[in-house]
Every structure is written in structure tokens, then in C-alpha cells.
Amino acid sequence: MKQSVNKQLPVYILCFLFIITLSCKQTAEQTGEGMGDDWMDDLQHIYLYGICIDSLDVTEYPIKSGDNPASIFAGLGFSPAKADSIGKAFRRVLDPTKLRAGMHYCTFTATDSARTIKYLSFAKSLTDFAIVDFTADTVCSYEFNKDIVLKRLYAEGTLNSSLWNVLKSSGVDPLLAIKISDVFDWQIDFYDVKEGDSFQVMYDVAYIDDTIPLSISKIEGVKFIHQRKEFMAIPFTQDSISEYFDREGNSLRKAFLKAPLNFFRITSRFSNSRFHPVLKRYRAHHGVDYAALTGTPVRTIGDGTVIARAFEGGGGNYVKIKHNAVYTTTYMHLSGFAKGLQIGKRVQQGEVIGYVGSTGLSTGPHLDFRVHKNGQPINPLSMEVPPGEPVKPELRDSFMLANQRVSAELDSFHINHNNLYK
């Protein structure tokens, strides 16, 4: 299984761009983070961070532990008075306290004998830069932001192990497995996938400078064959909310998620009489224990309001959420709570509320998850939950067009994929 891009530059264009890049004047001390992100306009002027560098030398420096704006400007040879004016301009585009060791900055220096610094650039992130401009009478500063481009990618394969391992072994970002499992949260148990199950998925990836991948932006269509049954996911927006639907227009989203963890192993089920591993006696266990590594994010299975966030002897750190007049859920033995989580906070389905731990009466890291319906404990693994709202009648025609487009695009990718990797 491979992933492919539906647009590829001819080889001769790639060679031309490579030659142009080599012709850009840059001096040593390059770390590779951004120094190759130059481009050429129609008049063959070369730019870096929006600055024409035809007659400039560019030198990159790493920010070291203990560096601050004053020490950096002094090290570049600026007088105290000049450094002060630079600092004032600098603070308008970058908080000096946000500088960290490992970040980088660049000098843009004239190639004449004076070697005057014309610009400074400071990397705030992979896409955002603070620029200090010395070319005018007064020092000025501004921000430069690189464009982010979305590319449509495609992957397909047949499972002989976990989806994560199949994607990873094929050179595809294995985080795509989590994205797919999120789409089919209620339809497929990805711990029960069978050898021979197969999938086709197309997805968008955010790129910087058209070459550096940032992250998977969104899944744009999935066909998953599980135990010989087809599961289809088609993105569609109604009421300004984008979600996934099957071919018939039924929402794949339920009122509650199937589980509060993405990847887990069930170690204890709902029971009225379970032998407690710490207390060494039989007692009711009205929940499900999910074993997972300490620090694994715990998600709320549905929209609701936090009604408890505390430490309780046996349950350790726990969170209780009221979803409506009928359902409440409890998440126990947490190692910690999500930042900003307080009683009274409104949370949304899938939002991280805490992290797996082993607080309270526990023999190892796990989540004790409990559901109450009308105040009575019920088995989370067998509760029936109504589906989300289907596509509205007045939007059926638009949805059918989306359905046809996604199916046709997946088929086209599949044909091209097979021709490419025969």
C-alpha cells in the first residue's frame, strides 16, 4: 500500500527549481529550518520570508540557552542606543519572553564592504516570522506568514495486523489510523478488525511551502470493508456543522462515543459481583475498566456539563459529567485533569477531560468508566444510544451529489493507485 498525490510536477521543472534554489546566496550556519523556503517571482527575483535577497547574504543563527533580545542585538554589533530602538520595534511583533533555545533567527546583510544588516527575521513557528526592517529612516517591524497549502492524498490497503501498523509500515502517517477510528467511532471496533479487512481513504494534508507536511487536516472520504461489510464515510455540512454520513445519509455520529479512549484494552467489565484486586473481596463493579498507558487522553463521550472534579479515596481523581436529564458519566483513577476543566464547564463530545492514571485503589494505570441512566448504573458496553440527526430532506439532493463525488474520486484514486504500483 502506498499513498499518492494527485498532482505531480514534471521532472524537468523539479530540476529547474533545484538549480534556482542552489543559486540563492546564503552563508553557513544553516540549520535547514526555513533556509530553503525561498521562491522566485516572474522576474527571477529570489525571496525569503517576503524579502528580496538578490543582493543580500543570509545567515542563520540558533538561539541558545540564556539568549535574549539585548544579548542577540549586542552580539550582532549594534550600539546600546540602536539595540534599544530595535528592541522596541521587536516587541511589537514578538514577545521577548517567548524566545526559546532551539528557535532561530537570520540576518540579511548587504554584500558590499560595509556589510550592513538590512533585516532580521525571528522564527515564531514553522509558519510565522517576526521581521525587523532597517532599510527606512526608522526601525520598523512586521509579521510574515507562510502560506499553508492543502494537498489531497490517498491510501489503501488490506489489513494483516492493526490499521496503525499497516499504515506505518507503508510509509503513511500512522496518525491517520486515529483519524479513521474517530470517523467510525460507533460503527467499527478497531480492536476487532480482521485479517483481510480493507480500506480506501482520501485525506487532506497541510503543507508549508508546498513541500513540508504539517498535519493531517481532514479526511475527505473513507470506504472500509470490515467482515465483508462496507462502511462508507462521506463528509457533508448542514446547519454549519460538518460531519460524516453513510451512503443513505445517516449520521455516523451518535449521541455518545463508543468509548472514552482511542486505544485501549478492556480488563474488567460491568458486574454485580467482581473480586476486587486491592480489597481482596467480592463487590459490585458498575463500570468498565480500560487499561491504557498513564497519560493517555480521556475523552467525554458526549456533550454535557462538568458536575464534579475531585479526588475520592477509592476512585482517585475523577470527573463526573451530566449530559442531560437522563445520563451522567464518571471517569475515575485519572492521573490529572485537562487544563481549565472546572465544575460548571460545558464540554463537547470527544473533548479531553483528563488523563489515564492509577490514583485511588488501583493496581495499575487504567480508566474506570461508569454510566448512570436516571440515577441507576448501566452497562456502558450494551447501552443503546440514538444516532445523530440524518441529512435533512431539503438537503438530500446536495448530499447525493457529495456522495457521488466522493465515490467517484475514491474510484479514480484506486484505479490510478493500481496502475502506479502494478
Secondary structure in CASP SS format (residue, H / E / C, confidence):
PFRMAT SS
TARGET T0000
AUTHOR 0000-0000-0000
METHOD secondary structure of the structure
MODEL  1
M C 1.00
K C 1.00
Q E 1.00
S E 1.00
V E 1.00
N C 1.00
K C 1.00
Q C 1.00
L C 1.00
P C 1.00
V H 1.00
Y H 1.00
I H 1.00
L H 1.00
C H 1.00
F H 1.00
L H 1.00
F H 1.00
I H 1.00
I H 1.00
T H 1.00
L H 1.00
S H 1.00
C C 1.00
K C 1.00
Q E 1.00
T C 1.00
A C 1.00
E C 1.00
Q C 1.00
T C 1.00
G C 1.00
E C 1.00
G C 1.00
M C 1.00
G C 1.00
D C 1.00
D C 1.00
W E 1.00
M E 1.00
D C 1.00
D C 1.00
L C 1.00
Q C 1.00
H C 1.00
I E 1.00
Y E 1.00
L E 1.00
Y C 1.00
G C 1.00
I E 1.00
C E 1.00
I C 1.00
D C 1.00
S C 1.00
L E 1.00
D E 1.00
V E 1.00
T E 1.00
E E 1.00
Y E 1.00
P E 1.00
I C 1.00
K C 1.00
S C 1.00
G C 1.00
D C 1.00
N C 1.00
P H 1.00
A H 1.00
S H 1.00
I H 1.00
F H 1.00
A H 1.00
G H 1.00
L C 1.00
G C 1.00
F C 1.00
S C 1.00
P H 1.00
A H 1.00
K H 1.00
A H 1.00
D H 1.00
S H 1.00
I H 1.00
G H 1.00
K H 1.00
A H 1.00
F H 1.00
R H 1.00
R C 1.00
V C 1.00
L C 1.00
D C 1.00
P H 1.00
T H 1.00
K H 1.00
L C 1.00
R C 1.00
A C 1.00
G C 1.00
M C 1.00
H E 1.00
Y E 1.00
C E 1.00
T E 1.00
F E 1.00
T E 1.00
A E 1.00
T C 1.00
D C 1.00
S C 1.00
A C 1.00
R C 1.00
T C 1.00
I E 1.00
K E 1.00
Y E 1.00
L E 1.00
S E 1.00
F E 1.00
A E 1.00
K C 1.00
S C 1.00
L C 1.00
T C 1.00
D E 1.00
F E 1.00
A E 1.00
I E 1.00
V E 1.00
D E 1.00
F C 1.00
T C 1.00
A C 1.00
D C 1.00
T C 1.00
V C 1.00
C E 1.00
S E 1.00
Y E 1.00
E E 1.00
F E 1.00
N E 1.00
K C 1.00
D C 1.00
I E 1.00
V E 1.00
L E 1.00
K E 1.00
R E 1.00
L E 1.00
Y E 1.00
A E 1.00
E E 1.00
G E 1.00
T E 1.00
L C 1.00
N C 1.00
S C 1.00
S C 1.00
L H 1.00
W H 1.00
N H 1.00
V H 1.00
L H 1.00
K H 1.00
S H 1.00
S C 1.00
G C 1.00
V C 1.00
D C 1.00
P C 1.00
L H 1.00
L H 1.00
A H 1.00
I H 1.00
K H 1.00
I H 1.00
S H 1.00
D H 1.00
V H 1.00
F C 1.00
D C 1.00
W C 1.00
Q C 1.00
I C 1.00
D C 1.00
F C 1.00
Y C 1.00
D C 1.00
V C 1.00
K C 1.00
E C 1.00
G C 1.00
D C 1.00
S E 1.00
F E 1.00
Q E 1.00
V E 1.00
M E 1.00
Y E 1.00
D E 1.00
V E 1.00
A E 1.00
Y E 1.00
I E 1.00
D C 1.00
D C 1.00
T C 1.00
I E 1.00
P E 1.00
L E 1.00
S E 1.00
I E 1.00
S E 1.00
K E 1.00
I E 1.00
E E 1.00
G E 1.00
V E 1.00
K E 1.00
F E 1.00
I E 1.00
H E 1.00
Q C 1.00
R C 1.00
K E 1.00
E E 1.00
F E 1.00
M E 1.00
A E 1.00
I E 1.00
P E 1.00
F E 1.00
T E 1.00
Q E 1.00
D C 1.00
S C 1.00
I E 1.00
S E 1.00
E E 1.00
Y E 1.00
F E 1.00
D C 1.00
R C 1.00
E C 1.00
G C 1.00
N C 1.00
S E 1.00
L C 1.00
R C 1.00
K E 1.00
A C 1.00
F C 1.00
L C 1.00
K C 1.00
A C 1.00
P C 1.00
L C 1.00
N C 1.00
F C 1.00
F C 1.00
R E 1.00
I E 1.00
T E 1.00
S E 1.00
R C 1.00
F C 1.00
S E 1.00
N E 1.00
S E 1.00
R E 1.00
F E 1.00
H C 1.00
P C 1.00
V C 1.00
L C 1.00
K C 1.00
R C 1.00
Y E 1.00
R E 1.00
A E 1.00
H E 1.00
H C 1.00
G C 1.00
V E 1.00
D E 1.00
Y E 1.00
A E 1.00
A C 1.00
L C 1.00
T C 1.00
G C 1.00
T C 1.00
P E 1.00
V E 1.00
R E 1.00
T C 1.00
I C 1.00
G C 1.00
D C 1.00
G E 1.00
T E 1.00
V E 1.00
I E 1.00
A E 1.00
R E 1.00
A E 1.00
F E 1.00
E E 1.00
G C 1.00
G C 1.00
G C 1.00
G E 1.00
N E 1.00
Y E 1.00
V E 1.00
K E 1.00
I E 1.00
K E 1.00
H C 1.00
N C 1.00
A C 1.00
V C 1.00
Y E 1.00
T E 1.00
T E 1.00
T E 1.00
Y E 1.00
M E 1.00
H E 1.00
L E 1.00
S E 1.00
G E 1.00
F E 1.00
A C 1.00
K C 1.00
G C 1.00
L C 1.00
Q C 1.00
I C 1.00
G C 1.00
K C 1.00
R E 1.00
V E 1.00
Q C 1.00
Q C 1.00
G C 1.00
E C 1.00
V E 1.00
I E 1.00
G E 1.00
Y E 1.00
V E 1.00
G E 1.00
S C 1.00
T C 1.00
G C 1.00
L C 1.00
S C 1.00
T C 1.00
G C 1.00
P C 1.00
H E 1.00
L E 1.00
D E 1.00
F E 1.00
R E 1.00
V E 1.00
H E 1.00
K E 1.00
N C 1.00
G C 1.00
Q E 1.00
P E 1.00
I E 1.00
N C 1.00
P C 1.00
L C 1.00
S C 1.00
M C 1.00
E C 1.00
V C 1.00
P C 1.00
P E 1.00
G C 1.00
E C 1.00
P C 1.00
V C 1.00
K C 1.00
P H 1.00
E H 1.00
L H 1.00
R H 1.00
D H 1.00
S H 1.00
F H 1.00
M H 1.00
L H 1.00
A H 1.00
N H 1.00
Q H 1.00
R H 1.00
V H 1.00
S H 1.00
A H 1.00
E H 1.00
L H 1.00
D H 1.00
S H 1.00
F H 1.00
H H 1.00
I H 1.00
N H 1.00
H H 1.00
N H 1.00
N H 1.00
L H 1.00
Y C 1.00
K C 1.00
END
